Amino acid sequence: MKLSDSIHAKAQSRKDIPNSQPLFFRVAPLRLCVILLLVIFAVPATSAQEVADTIKVRTRVVFLDALVKEKKTGVPISDLKPENFEVFDDGQPREISYFTREGQARKPLALILILDLRDDGAGRFLKREEVRQAMVEELAKLPPGDEVAILAINLNSVDDKAAAIRNGKAIWLTEFTRDRAQLQTALARVPALVATPPEPSKTEKSDPKNEKKETSMTVSASSDKNEDNTNDASKTKIKENDVLETETIRGENGAVITRTTKKDGSVDIKRVSSNGKMTIQLDNFYDMAGATRDATHLVEEKRPNSQAAIVWLSDGIAPIFKEDRDAAGQILLRQNAIFNTLTVDMRTVYKFLLPLGQPLIGWTGLSIAGSGKRLAQQSGGETVHVSRVRDYGAGLARVIGNLNARYNLCFQLSEQEKDDGRMHELVVRVKASDANGKTRRLEVSSRRGYYMPKSGVDQAAANSSGNHK
C-alpha cells in the first residue's frame, strides 16, 4: 500500500467518528455517574460500620443518703469521711464513688405532713391552738427551697366538699408552700375537721350525693376456693363500670390484696388468704398505704426534683393489711422517699387492749399499730414521740434537721449487672474513732434497699429506685 493510500484510509476512518464529541467524553458521563454513586453509597456504609463498632456504655449509679448519730445523745455527726463508710449491696461490698457531707449539693425538701385526725387519737391534741401554733412556728423556719404540704385524714367533718379527696376520707389543707400565713390558715381548719358533724337535715338525707359513705368490713369463708372466686368475679363484673383503677399485690405468704379505686375516689381493699378460702373486704377504706401513695404521687407530679419526705402524725394506731404495708414500703424505696413518724400518747384503754387485740386478729392479716415505725426503718426515717406542747415543734425540728443533716453516697453498677426488676438489700455501716482512739458508738439510718428497673427502657423512671441520670 502506498503511503498516500494509508493516510487516506486513516483519514477516512476518522471521518466515521462524529465530530460533535470525542470518544473519551462520550464514555465519561457513565463512568462519572458510577463513581458518584459509589461515593454516595460508600459514605453511609462507612458511617454504619463506625456505629456498629461503637461500644455503648450505660452508666448506672445507686444514690443513697445516711444519717449518722451518736447512739447515746442522738446528735448528728457531721465530720465523717468516705473511708468511714461501708456499703453492702445484697451482702457484697460496694466501692463508694460519690460522697458529700451535710448540706453539700442536697436536693430541696418536699415535706408531706399527714395528720391523722381521729378524735380519739392525735385529733384530740391537734384541736388545741397552742399545739398547732408550735407546728407553724417550726414549719415557717424551713430553709430556702424547702416546702411542706399538709394532708388531713380520718376526718369527722368536711369543711370543703369540693376539695375533699377519697370520697371525703381526706383533704389537702395546703399543697407545697413555705408561706407562714398559708400554713397558719391551713392548720386553723383542723378543729372543724375533728368536730362531730351536725345532724343532716331531711333534704340532705334524701340526697344521695350528701350521704357520707362509712367504711364497712365483710368477712367470708368458703371451703371451695373456686366457688368463692366465681362469686367474687360476678360481684366485680356488676360494678366494673364504677372502677377507675385496680392494683393487685401478691404477698410473700401467698395472700393476695386487690386495691380498687372507684370513680368517686373511694378505695375498696380485698384480701384473699393464701389458700383462697378466706376473704376480707374493706369498702371505702383509706389507710396508711393509700395516704403514702397520694403523698408520693404529689411529690412526683409537683416537685419531681425534690427529696420526698413524709411525716406521719398519729397515736400509732393505723390498721393496715401487712401485705399492703410491705407494698407501701416498696413504693417508698422506689421513690427514694423517707418516712418519719411523730407519735402522740395513745389512750390508756388502747394501751391495755392493743397487746391483747393484735394476736386475736392476726388471722385477718391486719396490723393494728406499729406500721409507721416499720416504714420509717425501711426508708431510713425517724420515729419521734411527742407529748407536751413544745414537743410538736421540737419533734418537727428534729425530723427536718436530720433530713438535712445526711451524707450523700453513691456507687456504680457494672455493665454486666442486669436490670432484674427486684429489690436489692442495702446495708450502710460506719466505723469511726474519737480523739482518744476509741471506737465511737454510732447509729446509722438509711434506706434498706433499692429496686433495679426491669429493662433499660425504664432507666429514666428509676431515679428514685437507685438509677440516676
C-alpha positions as CSV (number, residue, x, y, z in Angstrom):
1,M,0.0,0.0,0.0
2,K,1.2,3.5,-0.8
3,L,1.8,6.0,1.9
4,S,-0.9,8.2,0.4
5,D,-3.4,5.3,0.4
6,S,-2.5,4.7,4.1
7,I,-3.0,8.3,5.0
8,H,-6.3,8.3,3.1
9,A,-7.5,5.2,4.9
10,K,-6.8,6.7,8.3
11,A,-8.4,9.9,7.3
12,Q,-11.4,8.0,6.1
13,S,-11.7,6.1,9.4
14,R,-11.5,9.3,11.4
15,K,-14.4,10.6,9.3
16,D,-16.5,7.7,10.5
17,I,-16.4,9.2,14.1
18,P,-18.8,12.0,14.7
19,N,-17.2,15.4,15.2
20,S,-19.6,16.6,17.8
21,Q,-17.9,14.7,20.8
22,P,-14.6,12.9,21.2
23,L,-14.7,9.3,22.3
24,F,-13.4,10.0,25.9
25,F,-16.2,12.4,26.6
26,R,-18.8,10.1,25.2
27,V,-17.9,7.5,27.9
28,A,-17.0,9.9,30.7
29,P,-20.6,10.7,31.9
30,L,-21.4,7.0,32.5
31,R,-18.1,6.5,34.4
32,L,-18.7,9.7,36.3
33,C,-22.2,8.6,37.4
34,V,-20.9,5.3,38.5
35,I,-18.1,6.9,40.5
36,L,-20.5,9.4,42.1
37,L,-22.9,6.6,43.1
38,L,-20.1,4.6,44.6
39,V,-19.0,7.7,46.6
40,I,-22.6,8.4,47.8
41,F,-23.2,4.8,48.9
42,A,-19.8,4.5,50.4
43,V,-20.3,7.3,52.9
44,P,-23.2,5.8,54.8
45,A,-21.7,2.4,54.6
46,T,-18.6,3.7,56.4
47,S,-20.8,5.5,58.9
48,A,-22.8,2.4,59.5
49,Q,-19.6,0.5,60.1
50,E,-18.4,3.1,62.6
51,V,-21.7,2.9,64.5
52,A,-21.6,-0.8,64.6
53,D,-18.1,-0.7,66.0
54,T,-19.0,1.8,68.7
55,I,-19.3,0.3,72.2
56,K,-22.2,1.8,74.1
57,V,-21.6,2.3,77.8
58,R,-24.6,2.8,80.1
59,T,-23.6,4.4,83.4
60,R,-25.9,3.3,86.2
61,V,-25.4,4.5,89.8
62,V,-27.3,4.0,93.1
63,F,-27.7,7.0,95.3
64,L,-28.5,6.8,99.0
65,D,-28.3,9.1,102.0
66,A,-27.3,8.2,105.5
67,L,-28.0,9.9,108.8
68,V,-25.3,9.2,111.4
69,K,-25.9,10.0,115.1
70,E,-24.2,9.4,118.4
71,K,-26.0,6.5,119.8
72,K,-26.1,7.9,123.4
73,T,-27.1,11.5,122.6
74,G,-28.9,11.2,119.3
75,V,-26.8,14.2,118.0
76,P,-26.0,14.0,114.2
77,I,-22.3,13.5,113.3
78,S,-21.0,15.8,110.5
79,D,-17.2,15.2,110.4
80,L,-17.0,11.8,108.8
81,K,-15.1,10.9,105.7
82,P,-15.7,8.4,102.8
83,E,-13.3,5.9,104.4
84,N,-15.6,5.8,107.5
85,F,-18.4,4.3,105.4
86,E,-19.0,0.8,104.1
87,V,-21.9,0.0,101.8
88,F,-23.1,-3.6,101.1
89,D,-25.4,-4.5,98.3
90,D,-27.1,-7.9,98.9
91,G,-24.1,-8.6,101.2
92,Q,-21.5,-7.6,98.7
93,P,-19.3,-4.6,99.4
94,R,-19.6,-1.7,97.0
95,E,-17.0,1.0,96.3
96,I,-18.2,4.5,97.1
97,S,-17.8,6.7,94.0
98,Y,-19.5,9.8,95.3
99,F,-19.6,11.4,98.7
100,T,-20.9,14.7,100.2
101,R,-21.4,15.9,103.7
102,E,-24.3,17.7,105.4
103,G,-25.8,20.5,103.3
104,Q,-23.5,19.9,100.3
105,A,-25.4,19.7,97.0
106,R,-28.5,18.5,98.7
107,K,-31.9,18.5,97.0
108,P,-34.6,20.8,98.2
109,L,-37.0,19.1,100.6
110,A,-40.6,18.3,99.6
111,L,-42.2,17.5,103.0
112,I,-45.6,15.9,103.3
113,L,-47.2,16.3,106.8
114,I,-50.0,13.8,107.2
115,L,-52.3,14.5,110.1
116,D,-54.5,11.6,111.5
117,L,-57.4,13.5,112.9
118,R,-59.2,10.7,114.7
119,D,-60.8,12.4,117.7
120,D,-59.7,9.5,120.0
121,G,-56.2,9.7,118.6
122,A,-54.0,12.6,117.5
123,G,-57.0,14.7,116.7
124,R,-57.7,15.4,120.4
125,F,-54.3,17.2,120.6
126,L,-54.3,18.9,117.3
127,K,-57.5,20.7,118.2
128,R,-55.5,22.7,120.6
129,E,-54.4,26.1,119.2
130,E,-51.1,26.1,121.1
131,V,-50.1,22.7,119.6
132,R,-50.8,23.9,116.0
133,Q,-49.0,27.2,116.7
134,A,-45.9,25.3,117.8
135,M,-46.0,23.4,114.5
136,V,-46.5,26.6,112.4
137,E,-43.5,28.3,114.1
138,E,-41.3,25.4,113.2
139,L,-42.6,24.9,109.6
140,A,-42.1,28.6,108.9
141,K,-38.4,28.1,109.6
142,L,-37.9,25.8,106.6
143,P,-34.7,26.6,104.7
144,P,-35.0,28.4,101.3
145,G,-36.2,26.0,98.7
146,D,-37.8,23.6,101.1
147,E,-41.6,23.3,101.2
148,V,-44.3,21.5,103.0
149,A,-47.8,20.2,102.0
150,I,-50.4,19.1,104.6
151,L,-52.8,16.2,104.2
152,A,-55.5,15.5,106.8
153,I,-57.1,12.1,107.0
154,N,-59.8,10.3,109.1
155,L,-62.0,13.4,109.1
156,N,-65.2,13.6,111.2
157,S,-66.4,16.6,109.1
158,V,-65.5,18.1,105.8
159,D,-65.5,21.9,105.5
160,D,-64.9,21.9,101.8
161,K,-66.5,19.0,99.9
162,A,-65.1,20.2,96.6
163,A,-61.5,20.0,98.0
164,A,-62.0,16.6,99.7
165,I,-60.5,13.5,98.2
166,R,-61.1,9.8,98.5
167,N,-64.8,10.3,98.9
168,G,-64.4,12.6,101.9
169,K,-61.8,10.5,103.7
170,A,-59.0,13.0,103.3
171,I,-58.4,16.6,102.3
172,W,-55.3,18.6,101.3
173,L,-55.1,21.5,103.7
174,T,-52.4,23.1,101.5
175,E,-50.1,22.0,98.7
176,F,-46.4,22.8,98.8
177,T,-45.6,26.2,100.4
178,R,-43.4,27.8,103.0
179,D,-45.6,30.8,103.5
180,R,-46.3,31.3,107.2
181,A,-49.8,32.8,106.6
182,Q,-50.8,29.9,104.4
183,L,-49.6,27.4,106.9
184,Q,-51.4,29.2,109.7
185,T,-54.7,29.2,107.7
186,A,-54.3,25.5,106.8
187,L,-53.8,24.3,110.3
188,A,-56.6,26.6,111.6
189,R,-59.1,24.3,109.8
190,V,-58.2,21.3,111.9
191,P,-60.7,21.8,114.8
192,A,-63.6,21.9,112.3
193,L,-62.4,18.7,110.7
194,V,-62.1,16.9,114.1
195,A,-65.5,18.1,115.4
196,T,-68.5,15.8,115.2
197,P,-70.6,16.8,112.2
198,P,-74.1,18.2,112.8
199,E,-77.2,16.0,112.1
200,P,-78.1,16.4,108.4
201,S,-81.4,17.9,107.5
202,K,-84.2,15.9,105.9
203,T,-83.3,17.4,102.5
204,E,-79.6,16.3,102.8
205,K,-80.6,12.8,103.9
206,S,-82.8,12.4,100.8
207,D,-80.0,13.5,98.5
208,P,-77.6,10.5,97.8
209,K,-74.8,13.0,96.9
210,N,-74.8,14.2,100.5
211,E,-74.7,10.8,102.1
212,K,-71.5,10.1,103.8
213,K,-70.3,6.6,103.0
214,E,-68.9,4.8,106.0
215,T,-66.2,2.2,106.0
216,S,-67.6,-1.3,106.0
217,M,-65.9,-4.7,106.6
218,T,-67.1,-8.0,105.2
219,V,-65.6,-11.4,106.1
220,S,-66.4,-14.5,104.1
221,A,-65.1,-18.1,104.4
222,S,-65.5,-20.9,101.9
223,S,-64.4,-24.5,101.8
224,D,-64.4,-24.3,98.0
225,K,-61.7,-22.0,96.6
226,N,-63.1,-22.0,93.0
227,E,-66.7,-21.2,94.2
228,D,-65.5,-18.3,96.2
229,N,-63.6,-16.8,93.3
230,T,-66.6,-17.3,91.0
231,N,-68.8,-15.3,93.3
232,D,-66.2,-12.6,93.7
233,A,-65.9,-12.4,89.9
234,S,-69.6,-12.0,89.4
235,K,-69.8,-9.2,92.0
236,T,-66.9,-7.4,90.3
237,K,-68.5,-7.6,86.9
238,I,-71.7,-6.0,88.1
239,K,-69.8,-2.9,89.4
240,E,-67.0,-2.7,86.9
241,N,-68.4,0.5,85.4
242,D,-67.6,2.2,88.7
243,V,-63.9,1.1,88.7
244,L,-61.2,3.6,87.8
245,E,-58.1,1.6,88.7
246,T,-57.3,-1.8,90.1
247,E,-54.0,-2.8,91.7
248,T,-53.1,-6.4,92.7
249,I,-50.5,-7.1,95.4
250,R,-49.2,-10.6,96.0
251,G,-47.6,-11.2,99.4
252,E,-44.7,-13.5,100.1
253,N,-47.1,-15.6,102.2
254,G,-49.3,-16.2,99.2
255,A,-52.1,-13.8,100.2
256,V,-53.5,-11.5,97.5
257,I,-54.5,-7.9,98.1
258,T,-56.7,-6.1,95.5
259,R,-57.0,-2.3,95.8
260,T,-59.9,-1.0,93.7
261,T,-60.1,2.8,93.2
262,K,-63.6,3.9,92.1
263,K,-64.5,6.9,90.1
264,D,-65.8,8.7,93.2
265,G,-62.4,8.4,94.7
266,S,-63.2,5.8,97.3
267,V,-60.9,2.8,97.7
268,D,-62.1,-0.8,98.3
269,I,-59.5,-3.3,99.6
270,K,-59.9,-7.1,99.4
271,R,-57.6,-9.7,100.9
272,V,-57.8,-13.3,99.9
273,S,-55.8,-15.8,102.0
274,S,-53.1,-17.9,100.6
275,N,-55.5,-21.0,100.4
276,G,-58.2,-18.9,98.8
277,K,-60.8,-19.8,101.4
278,M,-60.8,-16.6,103.5
279,T,-61.8,-13.2,102.0
280,I,-61.9,-9.9,103.9
281,Q,-63.4,-6.9,102.1
282,L,-62.9,-3.3,103.4
283,D,-65.1,-0.9,101.4
284,N,-64.4,2.9,101.3
285,F,-61.2,2.4,103.4
286,Y,-58.5,5.0,103.4
287,D,-55.4,3.8,105.2
288,M,-51.6,4.5,105.6
289,A,-51.0,2.7,102.3
290,G,-53.4,5.0,100.5
291,A,-52.1,8.2,102.1
292,T,-48.5,7.1,101.2
293,R,-49.4,6.6,97.6
294,D,-51.2,10.0,97.4
295,A,-48.2,11.8,99.1
296,T,-45.5,10.3,96.9
297,H,-47.7,10.9,93.8
298,L,-48.0,14.6,94.7
299,V,-44.2,15.0,95.0
300,E,-43.7,13.1,91.8
301,E,-46.1,15.4,90.0
302,K,-45.4,18.8,91.6
303,R,-41.8,18.5,92.9
304,P,-40.0,15.8,90.9
305,N,-36.6,17.3,91.6
306,S,-37.0,17.5,95.4
307,Q,-36.3,15.0,98.1
308,A,-39.6,13.4,99.2
309,A,-40.2,13.0,102.9
310,I,-43.4,12.1,104.8
311,V,-44.1,12.9,108.5
312,W,-47.0,10.8,109.8
313,L,-48.6,12.4,112.9
314,S,-50.8,9.9,114.8
315,D,-51.2,7.9,118.0
316,G,-49.6,4.9,116.3
317,I,-52.8,3.1,115.6
318,A,-53.2,2.6,111.8
319,P,-55.0,-0.6,110.7
320,I,-53.4,-1.9,107.5
321,F,-53.0,-5.3,105.8
322,K,-49.4,-6.4,106.2
323,E,-49.1,-7.2,102.5
324,D,-50.3,-3.6,101.7
325,R,-47.9,-2.2,104.2
326,D,-45.0,-4.0,102.6
327,A,-46.1,-2.7,99.2
328,A,-46.1,0.8,100.6
329,G,-42.6,0.2,101.7
330,Q,-41.6,-0.7,98.2
331,I,-43.2,2.5,96.9
332,L,-41.1,4.5,99.3
333,L,-37.9,2.7,98.2
334,R,-38.7,3.2,94.5
335,Q,-39.4,6.9,95.0
336,N,-36.5,7.3,97.4
337,A,-39.0,8.8,99.9
338,I,-38.2,9.0,103.6
339,F,-41.0,8.1,106.0
340,N,-41.0,9.6,109.5
341,T,-43.4,9.5,112.4
342,L,-44.5,11.9,115.2
343,T,-46.4,9.7,117.7
344,V,-48.7,11.2,120.3
345,D,-49.7,9.4,123.5
346,M,-52.2,6.6,123.0
347,R,-55.3,6.5,125.2
348,T,-54.8,4.3,128.2
349,V,-57.5,1.9,127.2
350,Y,-55.8,1.3,123.8
351,K,-52.5,0.7,125.5
352,F,-54.2,-2.0,127.5
353,L,-56.2,-3.6,124.7
354,L,-53.5,-3.5,121.9
355,P,-51.3,-6.3,123.2
356,L,-54.4,-8.5,123.5
357,G,-56.1,-7.5,120.3
358,Q,-53.3,-7.9,117.8
359,P,-52.8,-11.6,118.4
360,L,-56.5,-12.2,118.2
361,I,-56.9,-10.6,114.8
362,G,-53.7,-12.0,113.4
363,W,-55.6,-14.4,111.2
364,T,-57.0,-11.4,109.2
365,G,-53.6,-10.2,108.1
366,L,-54.3,-6.8,109.6
367,S,-51.7,-4.9,111.6
368,I,-53.3,-2.5,114.1
369,A,-50.2,-0.5,115.2
370,G,-46.5,-0.2,114.5
371,S,-46.6,0.0,110.7
372,G,-45.4,3.6,110.7
373,K,-42.3,2.7,112.7
374,R,-41.6,-0.2,110.3
375,L,-41.9,2.1,107.2
376,A,-39.5,4.6,108.9
377,Q,-36.9,1.9,109.5
378,Q,-37.2,0.6,105.9
379,S,-36.8,4.1,104.3
380,G,-34.2,5.5,106.7
381,G,-36.6,7.8,108.6
382,E,-37.1,8.5,112.2
383,T,-39.7,7.9,114.9
384,V,-40.2,10.7,117.4
385,H,-42.6,10.6,120.4
386,V,-44.4,13.8,121.4
387,S,-46.5,14.6,124.4
388,R,-46.0,18.2,125.7
389,V,-47.0,21.2,123.6
390,R,-43.4,22.2,122.9
391,D,-42.6,18.6,121.7
392,Y,-44.6,19.1,118.5
393,G,-42.4,21.9,117.3
394,A,-39.2,20.3,118.7
395,G,-40.2,17.0,117.0
396,L,-40.7,18.6,113.6
397,A,-37.4,20.5,114.1
398,R,-35.6,17.2,114.8
399,V,-37.1,15.4,111.8
400,I,-36.4,18.3,109.4
401,G,-33.0,19.0,110.8
402,N,-32.0,15.3,110.4
403,L,-33.4,15.2,106.9
404,N,-30.9,18.0,106.0
405,A,-28.0,16.5,108.0
406,R,-27.4,13.5,105.9
407,Y,-24.4,12.2,104.0
408,N,-25.0,11.5,100.3
409,L,-23.3,8.4,98.9
410,C,-23.3,6.6,95.6
411,F,-21.9,3.5,94.0
412,Q,-21.7,2.5,90.3
413,L,-23.3,-0.6,88.8
414,S,-21.2,-2.6,86.4
415,E,-22.3,-3.2,82.8
416,Q,-22.7,-6.9,83.4
417,E,-25.3,-6.4,86.1
418,K,-28.7,-7.0,84.6
419,D,-31.9,-4.9,85.2
420,D,-33.7,-7.7,87.1
421,G,-36.6,-5.6,88.5
422,R,-36.1,-6.9,92.0
423,M,-35.3,-5.3,95.3
424,H,-31.6,-5.3,96.4
425,E,-30.9,-5.1,100.1
426,L,-28.7,-2.2,101.2
427,V,-26.7,-2.0,104.5
428,V,-24.6,1.0,105.5
429,R,-22.0,0.6,108.2
430,V,-19.9,3.4,109.8
431,K,-16.7,3.0,111.7
432,A,-15.0,6.0,113.4
433,S,-12.8,6.7,116.4
434,D,-12.9,9.6,118.8
435,A,-9.9,11.9,119.7
436,N,-8.7,9.2,122.1
437,G,-8.7,6.5,119.5
438,K,-11.7,4.7,121.0
439,T,-14.4,3.4,118.7
440,R,-17.4,5.7,118.6
441,R,-20.8,4.2,119.2
442,L,-22.9,5.4,116.2
443,E,-26.3,4.8,114.9
444,V,-27.0,4.8,111.1
445,S,-30.3,5.5,109.4
446,S,-30.5,4.8,105.7
447,R,-32.9,3.2,103.3
448,R,-32.7,-0.6,103.3
449,G,-32.9,-1.3,99.6
450,Y,-33.3,-0.2,96.1
451,Y,-35.1,-1.5,93.0
452,M,-33.5,-2.2,89.7
453,P,-35.6,-1.4,86.7
454,K,-36.9,-4.3,84.6
455,S,-35.2,-3.1,81.5
456,G,-33.0,-0.4,80.1
457,V,-36.1,1.4,78.9
458,D,-37.1,2.1,82.5
459,Q,-33.8,3.8,83.3
460,A,-35.2,7.4,83.3
461,A,-38.1,6.4,85.5
462,A,-35.8,4.6,88.0
463,N,-34.0,7.6,89.6
464,S,-35.5,7.1,93.0
465,S,-35.0,3.4,92.9
466,G,-31.3,3.9,92.7
467,N,-30.6,4.5,89.0
468,H,-29.9,8.2,88.4
469,K,-29.0,10.1,85.2
